[in-house]
Amino acid sequence: MGELDKYVIRYGQDTDNLSEKVVVTNAATEAEMSYEVGGLGNGTWYFTIQVEDINGLISEPSEVVSKSVSS
């Protein structure tokens, strides 16, 4: 965990175009290891996550996961 720098969460409503991105910094010190993406509209949202280390090396994206949102 000491070499981790940040998490990169990509998401969107099209698995081929995850156009939104959140960068969670301080990955090495964040023991909770969770993040809530707010402001999502109705529909199905798809997400991947990558890990970046302190040297700037970034992992391959995770498998795509989905979440359906309805009001």
FENUR-V114020 format. One record per pair of residues at least 24 apart in sequence whose C-alpha atoms are under 10 Angstrom apart, sorted by the first residue. I is the first residue (numbers start at 1). J is the second residue. Records with the same first field share a line. If there is no record, write none. Layout:
# FENUR-V114020
I = J + J
This chain:
# FENUR-V114020
1 = 27 + 28 + 29 + 30 + 31 + 53
2 = 27 + 28 + 29 + 53 + 54
3 = 27 + 28 + 52 + 53 + 54 + 55
4 = 28 + 29 + 51 + 52 + 53 + 54 + 55 + 56 + 57 + 58
5 = 29 + 51 + 52 + 53 + 54 + 55 + 56 + 57 + 58
6 = 30 + 50 + 51 + 52 + 53 + 54 + 56 + 58
7 = 33 + 35 + 49 + 50 + 51 + 52 + 53 + 58 + 59
8 = 48 + 49 + 50 + 51 + 52 + 58 + 59 + 61
9 = 35 + 37 + 47 + 48 + 49 + 50 + 51 + 61 + 62
10 = 46 + 47 + 48 + 49 + 50 + 61 + 64
11 = 37 + 45 + 46 + 47 + 48 + 49 + 64 + 65 + 66
12 = 40 + 44 + 45 + 46 + 47 + 48 + 66
13 = 40 + 41 + 42 + 43 + 44 + 45 + 46 + 47 + 66 + 67 + 68
14 = 44 + 45 + 46 + 47
15 = 45 + 46 + 47 + 48 + 64 + 65 + 66
16 = 46
17 = 46
18 = 45 + 46 + 47 + 48 + 64
20 = 47
21 = 47 + 48 + 49
22 = 49
23 = 49 + 50 + 51 + 52
24 = 51
25 = 52
27 = 51 + 52 + 53 + 54
28 = 53 + 54
40 = 68 + 69 + 70
41 = 68 + 69 + 70 + 71
42 = 68 + 69 + 70 + 71
43 = 67 + 68 + 69 + 70 + 71
44 = 68 + 69 + 70
45 = 69
